[in-house]
Amino acid sequence: MTIHQSPPSSVLVIFGATGDLAKRKLYPALFKLYQKGHLSENFAVVGVARRQLTVEQFRGSVIESIRQTLNIDVDANMDSFSRHFYYHPFDVDDDSAFSQLKDRLNELDARFNVSGNRIFYLAMAPRFFGTVAVKLKRAGLTNIRGWKRLVIEKPFGHDLRSAQQLNDDILQVFTENEIYRIDHYLGKEMVQNIEVIRFANALFEPLWNNRFISNIQITSNETLGVGDRVNYFEKSGTLRDMVQNHMLQMVSLLAMEPPSRLNTEEIRSEKVKVLRSLRSLPPEEIDHYFVRGQYDEGFVNGERVVGYRDEDRVDPHSNTETFVAGKLMIDNFRWAGVPFYIKTGKRLAKKSTQIVVEFKDIPMNLYFNQSGQKGPNLLIMNIQPNEGMILHLNAKKPGPKGGTTPISLELTHHPVHTMNSRESYESLLLDCMLGDTTNFTSWDEVALSWIYVDPISLFWSNQKSQDFPNYKAGSIGPQSSHDLLAKDGFHWWSLPYNEKP
């Protein structure tokens, strides 16, 4: 939901201002907001990091990161934009650094006339989240005349217990409606479009239940390996890194009941009901519902890559999963008996995030494809890289003999239309400045996601996989993920239409 207001005025404090996230995502997103007039001139950004930089050096780094990320040379707005940026060398263990930061923010409050409004963005290691929040309060940085907000990147804990402790620490300083837990998938245009497709179209909403839908598939495939995230990924794996947040968030949006009102509270309430309805899995059933994988050496985009265990700084006997596929059952009236399949992994053949809704066959569906199967109606929502929607229907085959053939109705976001569309961080930053928490995760959503994922994570940690690595880099994943659907009579539609593994 979008809150229509005038361009916001605030000071944005970015902890971890010299890091990769700030350079690749935050600064380009802020610049695009500035270009489009979504930021007034009454804003300031204070970069906070350990590195010793002058303000001029920091501004130069910001401009360079924007040029590289957006692939632009010179823009007339860059100089005026960069004049809103300041830098503060900082050691999180030094209490005096917080006092000095307070003085700087008070100065900028007056200079840019932001009425004391402050956003604290923690783009840093999660272990510092609670410490920084408490020290902000102790130094008086949150005792202000305007509003205050805290933005936190995932991971929000590594299990329910650690997430609860982190939440307790933060709640000493910020209220729940002042905490913005970012899941960047919720900023993507097609993810935000799920609610509109469902609730604004009489064509779909009456069919959106177990009477007409046979299964729903959500896939998020990456071609990249772990890269420089090895230290984090070895401890998290794909289950914690992708399923606990991104995948379960998309499940909740697809399965939620229509909210009574299109406001943050009602939308979040309906998402929470879905997460509460997820069928819990006892240890003896986990292998029947979830499979895991780890990539071996292979070829990705024609380039030879090493297996996960041969990546730099990875344990040569690592049991960390780089691939997860699962079957989720939602035990409520609308979805009883309908499997929600999820699949996500690294070093796969093609980068894509996609949702496929497969409708049930009707008795007189006479079309059969080359493999002897009926051609079902499919609604495909492409989240990335090519945003858009495809509806697969059956129609008369051209010619005098008749018969039927599948046709596709496509809505794709043409480059002309996407030049001015917002990237996910751009959208989420603006929502935060406007005070709209709809596309951020609530504590209840985080807690319920951990409650679902923790038993799977614990079971896998106690069961050493005997077949890792079990899929080649550049492939479509382990055979076990296809078997998971085959035993229910389905197959993954993330392959080209009508092509089976």
SEBA-950805 format. One line per 8 residues: number of its first residue (from 1); for each residue x, y negated, z negated of C-alpha. Coordinates in steps of 0.5 Angstrom, whole numbers, plus 500, padded with zeros to 3 digits. Layout:
N
NUM	X:Y:Z; ... .
This chain:
501
1	500:500:500; 503:493:502; 502:487:497; 501:481:501; 505:475:498; 510:470:500; 517:471:500; 520:473:493 .
9	525:469:489; 529:473:485; 537:475:483; 538:482:485; 544:485:481; 547:491:485; 552:495:480; 556:499:485 .
17	557:494:490; 563:496:494; 560:503:494; 558:507:501; 550:506:499; 551:499:498; 555:498:505; 551:503:509 .
25	544:501:507; 543:496:502; 546:490:505; 544:491:512; 537:492:510; 537:485:506; 540:482:512; 534:485:516 .
33	529:482:511; 533:475:512; 532:475:519; 525:477:519; 523:471:514; 521:476:509; 526:473:504; 526:466:502 .
41	532:461:501; 531:462:494; 535:469:492; 541:471:490; 545:477:490; 551:479:485; 555:485:487; 558:488:481 .
49	564:493:481; 570:495:478; 574:493:484; 578:486:483; 575:481:489; 574:474:490; 567:472:492; 570:470:499 .
57	573:477:500; 566:480:498; 562:476:503; 567:478:508; 566:485:506; 558:485:506; 558:481:513; 563:487:516 .
65	559:492:513; 552:489:517; 556:489:523; 558:496:523; 552:499:521; 547:495:525; 552:495:531; 552:487:532 .
73	558:482:533; 556:476:531; 549:473:528; 548:466:527; 544:468:520; 550:471:518; 554:465:515; 547:463:511 .
81	546:469:509; 552:471:506; 552:464:502; 547:468:497; 552:473:495; 557:473:489; 561:478:486; 563:480:479 .
89	568:484:477; 566:489:472; 568:495:467; 561:498:464; 565:500:458; 567:493:457; 561:489:453; 564:482:454 .
97	563:484:462; 556:484:460; 556:477:457; 560:474:463; 555:477:467; 549:474:463; 552:467:464; 553:468:472 .
105	546:470:472; 543:464:468; 547:459:473; 544:462:479; 537:462:476; 538:455:476; 542:454:483; 537:458:487 .
113	531:456:483; 528:464:482; 524:463:476; 528:468:472; 526:474:476; 531:479:476; 532:486:479; 538:491:477 .
121	540:496:482; 544:502:480; 547:504:486; 552:508:482; 554:515:478; 547:517:475; 551:518:468; 552:511:467 .
129	544:509:468; 542:510:461; 548:506:458; 548:500:463; 540:499:461; 542:499:454; 547:494:455; 543:490:459 .
137	538:489:453; 544:488:448; 547:483:452; 540:479:453; 540:480:460; 533:483:460; 531:477:455; 528:472:461 .
145	522:468:463; 521:471:469; 520:479:471; 525:484:471; 526:491:475; 530:497:475; 532:500:481; 535:507:480 .
153	537:512:486; 537:520:485; 538:524:482; 534:523:476; 537:528:472; 539:535:474; 534:538:470; 528:537:466 .
161	531:536:459; 537:531:462; 531:527:466; 527:526:460; 533:524:456; 535:519:461; 528:517:462; 528:516:454 .
169	534:511:454; 531:507:460; 524:506:457; 528:503:451; 529:497:456; 524:497:461; 517:499:461; 515:505:466 .
177	512:499:471; 518:496:471; 522:502:473; 523:503:481; 525:511:482; 527:511:490; 526:517:494; 528:514:501 .
185	523:519:504; 518:515:502; 520:509:505; 520:512:512; 514:509:517; 511:516:519; 511:519:511; 507:512:509 .
193	503:514:515; 501:521:512; 495:517:508; 493:513:514; 493:519:519; 489:523:514; 484:518:511; 483:513:516 .
201	481:518:522; 474:522:522; 478:527:526; 482:530:521; 480:529:514; 474:533:515; 478:539:517; 484:538:512 .
209	482:544:508; 483:551:507; 477:553:512; 480:550:518; 488:550:516; 492:556:516; 499:553:514; 503:547:513 .
217	510:547:515; 515:541:512; 522:542:515; 528:537:514; 534:540:518; 541:536:518; 547:538:522; 552:535:517 .
225	556:539:512; 557:536:505; 562:531:507; 565:527:501; 559:529:497; 562:535:495; 563:534:487; 556:532:487 .
233	553:538:491; 557:543:488; 553:542:482; 546:541:485; 545:545:491; 540:544:496; 534:546:491; 536:540:487 .
241	538:535:492; 532:536:497; 527:540:494; 526:537:487; 525:530:490; 524:529:498; 520:536:500; 515:536:494 .
249	514:528:495; 512:530:502; 508:536:500; 504:532:495; 502:527:500; 500:532:505; 495:536:499; 493:530:495 .
257	485:528:495; 483:522:497; 484:516:492; 478:513:489; 482:506:491; 488:505:495; 492:502:489; 498:505:486 .
265	495:508:480; 490:512:484; 495:514:489; 500:516:484; 494:520:480; 492:524:486; 500:526:487; 501:528:480 .
273	494:533:481; 498:536:486; 504:537:483; 500:540:477; 497:545:481; 503:548:484; 503:556:483; 509:557:478 .
281	513:563:479; 515:568:474; 523:570:475; 520:577:478; 517:573:484; 522:568:486; 525:572:491; 518:573:494 .
289	517:566:495; 524:563:496; 530:564:500; 537:561:500; 543:560:504; 550:558:505; 553:556:512; 559:560:515 .
297	564:557:520; 561:555:527; 559:550:532; 555:544:531; 554:539:537; 560:543:541; 565:542:535; 568:548:531 .
305	566:547:523; 569:550:517; 564:554:513; 562:551:506; 567:555:502; 572:553:506; 570:545:505; 575:541:501 .
313	574:542:494; 569:547:494; 570:554:490; 572:559:495; 567:564:491; 561:558:491; 554:560:489; 551:554:491 .
321	546:554:496; 546:549:503; 539:552:505; 533:553:502; 526:555:505; 520:557:500; 513:558:500; 509:554:496 .
329	502:555:494; 497:550:491; 492:553:486; 486:548:487; 479:548:491; 482:545:497; 488:549:498; 487:556:495 .
337	490:561:500; 494:556:504; 501:557:504; 506:550:504; 512:552:507; 518:548:506; 525:549:510; 531:544:509 .
345	539:546:510; 546:543:512; 550:545:518; 543:547:522; 543:546:530; 539:540:530; 538:534:526; 530:533:525 .
353	525:532:519; 518:534:521; 511:536:519; 507:541:522; 499:543:521; 497:549:524; 490:550:525; 486:556:524 .
361	484:560:531; 477:560:533; 473:566:535; 473:564:543; 480:561:543; 482:565:550; 489:562:551; 495:567:550 .
369	502:565:551; 507:569:555; 509:573:548; 502:575:548; 500:570:542; 494:565:542; 496:558:542; 493:554:536 .
377	492:547:535; 498:544:532; 498:537:529; 506:535:529; 508:529:525; 516:527:527; 519:523:521; 526:523:524 .
385	529:522:529; 524:521:534; 518:518:530; 511:520:532; 506:524:533; 504:530:537; 497:534:538; 497:540:541 .
393	490:542:544; 488:547:549; 485:545:556; 483:548:563; 489:550:567; 489:546:574; 486:550:580; 480:554:582 .
401	482:560:578; 481:556:571; 483:559:565; 486:555:559; 493:552:558; 496:548:552; 496:540:553; 500:535:548 .
409	497:528:546; 503:524:544; 504:518:540; 511:516:540; 514:510:537; 518:507:543; 524:503:542; 521:497:544 .
417	516:498:539; 521:500:533; 526:494:534; 522:490:529; 520:496:525; 523:497:518; 528:502:516; 526:506:509 .
425	531:502:505; 529:495:508; 521:497:506; 523:499:499; 527:493:497; 521:489:500; 516:493:496; 521:492:490 .
433	521:485:490; 514:484:491; 512:489:485; 509:494:489; 511:501:486; 506:505:490; 512:508:494; 517:510:488 .
441	516:516:484; 513:515:477; 516:519:471; 510:524:471; 512:526:478; 519:527:477; 518:531:471; 513:536:474 .
449	518:537:480; 523:539:475; 518:543:472; 517:547:478; 524:547:480; 528:549:474; 525:556:474; 528:557:481 .
457	534:554:479; 536:558:473; 534:564:476; 539:563:482; 544:561:477; 544:568:474; 543:572:480; 550:571:484 .
465	548:572:492; 551:578:495; 550:576:502; 553:568:502; 555:566:507; 549:568:511; 548:563:517; 552:560:522 .
473	554:553:522; 550:550:528; 544:556:528; 537:555:526; 538:558:519; 538:565:515; 534:571:518; 531:571:511 .
481	527:564:512; 524:567:518; 522:574:515; 519:569:509; 514:567:514; 513:573:519; 510:577:513; 504:572:513 .
489	504:573:520; 507:566:522; 513:563:524; 517:556:524; 514:551:529; 520:547:528; 523:551:534; 521:548:541 .
497	513:549:542; 512:557:543; 519:559:542; 520:564:537; 527:565:533 .
